[in-house]
């Protein structure tokens, strides 16, 4: 049996699931529009399990849509949790109860523990991007000198950045890998200067090289942002575990040169499930390497091996990643899929970035990596206030 949580911030996920089961679009639209707060799709059910589910779901006040070997069960989180009790439900539903329980939302992490301290996650946390490269897709070449990088860092902090994320190697399509010594030469002077200039702001180093991460951490960095989630350098997990660094594990496929292209943009059965499963595997590898769970943040990798439509579906379905139990960081800043929606050029996508971050916040993200902090900070401040948090 396969269980899949369907995101219900919009009816899109349920509508697509029903059309895939053979429903016509009009009937699927009507059914999806009436769904309550949460829904879980169950596949591979036998007749006795379906019958038991039909009989039991109604007693719990759950909505149910069924087909020959599948069901979509929907209701509030608390009503779904009443189904997720193998010791209470009828015997044919024991496996269903266990599967549903694995798809319920855990309490969100309250803090992210890094090498230099803990970052509270009770409100949006913004990481300001500082590209120290000549060829990054948005601002490559603007901050090559330490002085220009420090001046930009001052602006990011003044606008509300709680983290500074430094990168010395571009992942734009077709970029060439940077030799270790060259990446170190770009990153280390800025890390050292920033930790002196802004001692209260954690520094994150965006790298796939264990040696670069180790040197940056020794120079004062607190976080490793590995866009390959330990795929490209097996030694990276050991560095993070040994130093007690915070770590961001991002979903991607391919090499540094190809991960932002569409060579690997095939996902089965869908992009949300594919990203969730691959992030779950990366998380498991990190835990097995001795990295404490509270030090791990997950990033779905917007713009990496995903079409525009897949990025939008992933944004809508972000809540499906929450059962992994780790804080979510998103980095939609100025990405191509925002340009495909707005028709804007790269430098004109900051408002679209802020909108994407608000949607991600509503779906459970708590950390946001952006180029232009001020617009996103204001948008997230409103979203946070609307939720009653002040």
N, C-alpha and C positions, 0 to 999 in steps of 0.2 A: 504494500500500500504506500502511496505517496501523498504527503500532505503539503500544501502550499498556501501560505498566507496571502490573501488578496488585499491590496491597499484600497481603502474606501474614502480617501479625501476627495476623489472624484469617482464617478461610476465606471470609468474606463476599464479597469482591470476585470470587473465582473462581466461587463458587456463583452469584452474580448474573449473571456473564458467560455461564455455561453455560445458565442458565434463559433468558436473552435469545436464545440460539442454538437454543432449542427443546427442551432437555433437561428431563425431569421433575425436580421438586425433590429427590426422594430420590436419584436417580442423581447429580445435581449435587452434593448434600451429600457423598456418599461419595467422589466424585472430588476435590472441593476439600479435604476433610479429609486427604487423603494427599499434598498438594502440599508440596514442600520450601521452601527459603528465599526464592526469588524467582520470579516468573512474568511473562512478557510475552505479551500478546495481539496477534496479527498478523491483519489483515483485508485483503481484496482480493487474495488469493493465487491464482495460476492453477494448473492441474493439474500442470504440470512442476515448479513451485516446491514444491508440496505433496509430490510424490513425492520430490524431492531432500531435503526437510526430514525426511521420514519415514526415509529411508535414513541420513542423516547424523547426526540427533539422537541415535540410539542409540549411535553410535560415541563420542559425547562424554559419555555417561552422563546425558543430559537426558531428562526426562519430556515426553510430547507428547500433547495432546488435539487432535483435528482435526475439521473439518466440510467442507462443499463448497468454501468459499473462505476458510477461516480456520484458525488454529491457536493454541493456548496452549502455549508452550514454557516449561518450568520446571526449575530446578536451583539449585545454589549460584551465587553471584556469579562465582566463578572458572570454573565450567563454562560459564556463559553468555558469559563473556568469550572463551572458546575458540571459540564460535560467531561472535562479533563480529569476525571477521578476514577481510575481503573478499579478501585476497590468498592465503588458504589454503583457504577453503571451495570446494565445487564451483561452477562458474560460475552455475548457476541461483539460487544462494543469495547472490550478491554483494549484492543490494539488501537482503535479509533481514539479512545480517551488519551492514551499515551501520545499518539501523534499530534492531537490537538494541543496537549499540554506543552509540547516542544515548540509550538508556534505562538503561544501567548507571549505578551510583551513583559519582559522582566522590569523591575524597577531600574530606572536609568542610573548609570554611575554618577556619583556626586562629585568626584574629583578625578583629575588625571595626574598621576604621580610622575614627575620627571626627575632628572638627576639633581636639579637645584631647588626642588620644592614642588608643592602640589598646586594645581590650577583648578579653582572651583568651576563647576559646570552648571550652576544654577541659573546662569544667564548666558547669552551668546558670547563666545570668545572668538576674537578675530586675529588671524595671523596675517601680518603684512608681508607681501612678497618682495624680496630684494634679489633680483637677478644680477649676478656678477659675471655675465656672459656677453660675448659680442653678438650672439645669434639667437637669443630667445625670441619667441614669436611676437611678444607684445612690446617689450622695452629693451631688447638686446642692444648692448653697447652704450647705454646711458649711464651705467654705474660701474664702470670698469676700474676707476681709481678709488682707493680707500676714502678719499675726501668726498667724492660725489656719492659714494655709497652711504657714508655717515650722514650726509645732508639729507638724503632720501629717508634714511631710517628715522631721523628726527621728525620728518613730516609724518611718517606712518604712525609713530608713537603719539604725536600731538593730536592726530585724528582719532585715536582710540585703539591702536593695535596693542594687543596683550602679549603677542608672540611675534618675533621677527624670524622669517624663514628665508635662509640664504641658499642660493644655488649656484654652483660653479660649472654645471654641465647642462646644456640644453637638451630637451627631449622633443623638439619640434621635428616634424616629418623630414627625414633625410639628413638630420644632424649627424655629425661624426663623433664617436666617443672621444672624450678628452683624456689625454695621458694623466696618470695619477699626479705627477709632479706639477703639471700645469693647473690642475684643479686645486691642489693644495695651495699653490701660489695665489690663486684668486680668492680662496675662502679664508685661509687662516688669518691674514692681517685684519680682515674685517671682523671676524669673530672676536679676536683679541681686543680690538678697538671698541666694539659694541659692548662687550661685557664690562669694560671700564666706564663707558659713557652712559649706558643704561643698565645698571646692575640689577634693577628690579624686573627687567624684561627678559624672559627666557628666550634663548637663541636656538633655533632649529636649523640643522644642516640638511639640505636636500641633496642626497647622494646615494648611489648604488654601490659605492666602493667601501669596503670595511676599513681600509687603511685611512681613507679620508675621514670617515666617521670617527675613528679612534683619535686622530690628531685634532679634529675639531672639538671633540668632547674634552680632551686634555687641555685645550685652549680656553675652555669655559662654556661650550655649548651644552644645552640641557636635553635636546631632543634630536633623534635621527628620523628624517622623513625619507623612507626608502620607497620610491615609486615602483620598485619591482617586488616589494614584499618578500625580500630575501631570495628571490629567484636567481638573480644575476651574480651574487657573491655569497656563497654558503657560509663564509666566515663572518658575515654581518650579524647574524643572530648571536654568535658568541660574544662579539664586541658589545652589543646592547645588553646582554645578560650580565657580563662581567662589570660593566660600568654603572649599571642601574639607570641608564638613560630612559627617558620616555621614547616611544617609537610610534610612528605612523606607518601602517601597512596599507599600501594603495593597490587596488586592483589594476592590473595591466597584463598585457600579453606581448610577447616579442622582445626585441632588443631595444637599447636606447635609441637606435636609429629608426626603428619600425613601430614602436609601441603607440605612437600618436597617429599612425596611419590606419587604414581599414583592412589590412591584410588578414586580420584575425577577428573580424567582426561577425562571426557566426555563433549564435547562442541557441542551445536547446535545453528546455522547450521555449525559453524566452530569456531576455537579457537580465531581468531581475533575478530569476532563479540561478542563472549561470554565474552572475556576479556574487550572489549570496554564497553559493557552494564553493566558489574559488576563494573567497575571503574566509570562509569557515576553515578551509584547508590551511590557508596561511596562518590563521589564528592558532590552529592546532599545532602547527610546526613551531610557532613562537613559544607557545606554552611548554612544549616538549623540550625546547632549548633552555628552559629555566627562566624565561622572562615572566615576571609577575603580571597577572591579568590587568591590574590597575595601572600598569605602565603602557598599555596597548590601546591605540586608537585606530579605527578602521576608516578607510577612504574608498568610496566606490569607483573612483577614477573617471570622473566625467571627462570626455574628450579623448580617452585612450582606448583604441580599438572598439569604437562605438560610433554608429551612424548618428545623424541628427535625431532621427526618430527614436533610436535606442536610448540616446541621452535623455530625451524627454520622457520616455517610458520609465527609465531608471529614476529620474527625479520624482515622478508621480508615485512610483512604487518603493521609495526609499524606506518607508516604515517596515518593509519586509526584512530589512537587515537588522532591525532592533533586537529580535530574539537571539542574535549572536552575543548579546550582553555587554558589548563594548561601546564606548562613546563613538559617535560618527563625526568625521570631518569631511567637508565637501569643498572642492576647488573648481567651481564653474567659471571662474573669473575670465571674462573676455573670450571664452572658448568659441569655436566655430559654430556649434549648434545654436548659440545665442545669435550669431550673425545670420544664420539661416532663417531664424524666426523674425528678427527685426530688420534685416537688410542693412545693418550698420557695419562699418569697418571696425577693425580691432579696437582702436583707441576710443571708439564711441559706444562701447558696450558696458559701461559701468552701471548704468541704470538697470539694464537687463540683468547684469550680475547680481545687483541688490535684490531684484525681484526673485531670481532663482534661489538666492540664499534664504529669503523669507519663506518660500515654498518648502525648502529643505528643513528649515526650523520647525515648521508645522508638522513635518513628517518625522521629526526626531533628531535631526542633526544638531550638534551643539558647538561645533567649531567650524570656522569659515576662513578659507585661505583666499585672499583677494589682493589685487594690485592697488586699487583705490579704496582706502579704508573709510573715508568720511561718509560717502553715500550709503554704503552697506551698513555702517554703524547706525545711522539714523533709521534706516528701514527696519533693522532688527530691533532697535530700541522700541519702535512702535509695536512690532509684532510681540515682543516680550511683554509690553505694558498691557496689550489687549488680553493676554492670557491671565491677567490679574496679578502678575508678579510685581507690578510697580516699576 
